[in-house]
């Protein structure tokens, strides 16, 4: 199952069974239409609860494509390296 994390108002939310491309298209359509749109997402951990985010021009929203099988990448001031997930 795919999962997309969203940061809105400094708080994390999630969406499942969507693609980043379809979510970006939905948000772009809402912003370019100039009509405020409610985006239904999941809130909470363990037991999800519906939350509705208001998307309109000027809304600050971040989309994070969560890839469960991707290695962890650690960024430092001096180097970038892939963490060994077997440790």
N, C-alpha and C positions, 0 to 999 in steps of 0.2 A: 504494500500500500504506500502510495506517495503522500508526502506531507509537506505543506508549505507553512513556514513560520512568518508571522506578520508582526511588526512592531508599530504600534499606533499610540500616540500620547505617552510614549515611554513604557508602555506595558506590552507584554507578549501575548499573542493570540495564535491560533493554528487553523489550518484548513486541510481537509483530507480529500483524496480522490479528485484533485484538480491539477491542471498543469500550470506552470508559471506563465506560459504564453496566454492561456485563456484568462487567467486572473489579471494579467497586465492589460489585455484587451478590454476587459470589463471596467477596470479602473480608468483607463485612457478614455473610453467612451463616456463615462460619467463626468470626467473632468472637462472634456472638450464640448460636451453638450451644455455645460453650465447649469445643469439640473442636479441638485443634490441627490445622491443615491445611497441607500443603506446596503452595506455589505455584511451578510451573515457569516460569522466566524465562530470558532469554539473558544471558550474561556475556561480557565481552570486546569488543574492537573488531576489525573486519575478519573474523576467523573466530570465529563465535559458539560458545559452549560452554553446555550446559545448567547452570543453577544452580537450587537449590531453596531457597525462602525459607519459613521457618516462620511462619505467621500464627496468632496466638492473641490472647485479650484482653490488652490492654496493649502490643501490638506497635506500634512507631512505623514507619509506612510512608507514603510520599508518592507520589501518582500524578500524572504530568505528561502532559497530552494534547498531543502534538507535532503541529502542523499545518504541513506543509511549505510551504504557499503564503501563510501569514499573515505580515504585515510584522513586522519587529523593533520592539518597543516598548522604549524606553530610559527608565528612571526615574532621576531625579536629585532632589536635595533641593528644587530650585526649580521643576522643570517635568517634564512627561511629553511625549515627542514620538516620532513614528514615524520610524525611520531610513530613509533613501532607499536602497533595495537596488540602485539602478543605479550607485552610486558605486564 
